[in-house]
Amino acid sequence: MKLREEIHRSIDALDSQSLVVVHEQLQLLLKSRSDQPTSLPASSLEEVLVLTRCDPGDWSADVIAERSDRL
């Protein structure tokens, strides 16, 4: 069964109060999509280095630790 058809069937089975909630959620979802910029400009390497220069942490160790569960 296609997702769209399953959603339609689920909506058809809802009562009036539930439909109001679903409608409000859809409106919020659509509003949040339209508020977001479509794409952000990419930062140059120099900008990234300037922004991260003062961080005393070891980023590579943090990334390795975060990804350790994937090994």
JOVENTA-V793671 format. One record per residue. SS is DSSP state (hx for helix, st for strand, lp for the rest). OMEGA is omega in whole degrees, 0 to 359 (* if undefined). D_LAST is the distance of its C-alpha to the last C-alpha in Angstrom with 1 decimal. Layout:
SS;OMEGA;D_LAST + SS;OMEGA;D_LAST
This chain:
lp;179;35.7 + lp;182;35.0 + hx;181;33.6 + hx;179;36.7 + hx;179;39.0 + hx;178;37.1 + hx;179;37.4 + hx;179;41.1 + hx;179;41.7 + hx;179;40.0 + hx;179;42.1 + hx;182;45.2 + lp;184;44.8 + lp;174;44.6 + lp;186;47.6 + hx;181;49.2 + hx;179;47.5 + hx;178;44.0 + hx;177;44.9 + hx;180;45.8 + hx;179;42.4 + hx;180;40.6 + hx;179;42.9 + hx;179;42.2 + hx;177;38.5 + hx;179;38.8 + hx;178;41.1 + hx;179;38.6 + hx;180;35.8 + hx;179;38.0 + hx;181;39.2 + hx;177;35.8 + hx;182;34.9 + hx;179;38.1 + hx;184;37.8 + lp;176;34.5 + lp;183;34.9 + lp;176;33.8 + lp;178;31.8 + lp;177;31.5 + lp;180;32.5 + lp;177;29.8 + lp;177;30.0 + lp;179;30.7 + hx;180;28.6 + hx;179;31.6 + hx;179;31.7 + hx;180;28.0 + hx;178;28.6 + hx;182;31.8 + hx;183;30.2 + hx;184;27.3 + lp;186;29.5 + lp;180;30.5 + lp;183;27.1 + lp;185;26.6 + lp;177;22.9 + lp;186;20.0 + hx;182;18.3 + hx;177;15.6 + hx;178;14.6 + hx;180;14.8 + hx;180;12.5 + hx;179;9.8 + hx;180;10.5 + hx;183;10.6 + lp;185;7.3 + hx;180;5.6 + hx;180;5.6 + hx;183;3.8 + lp;*;0.0
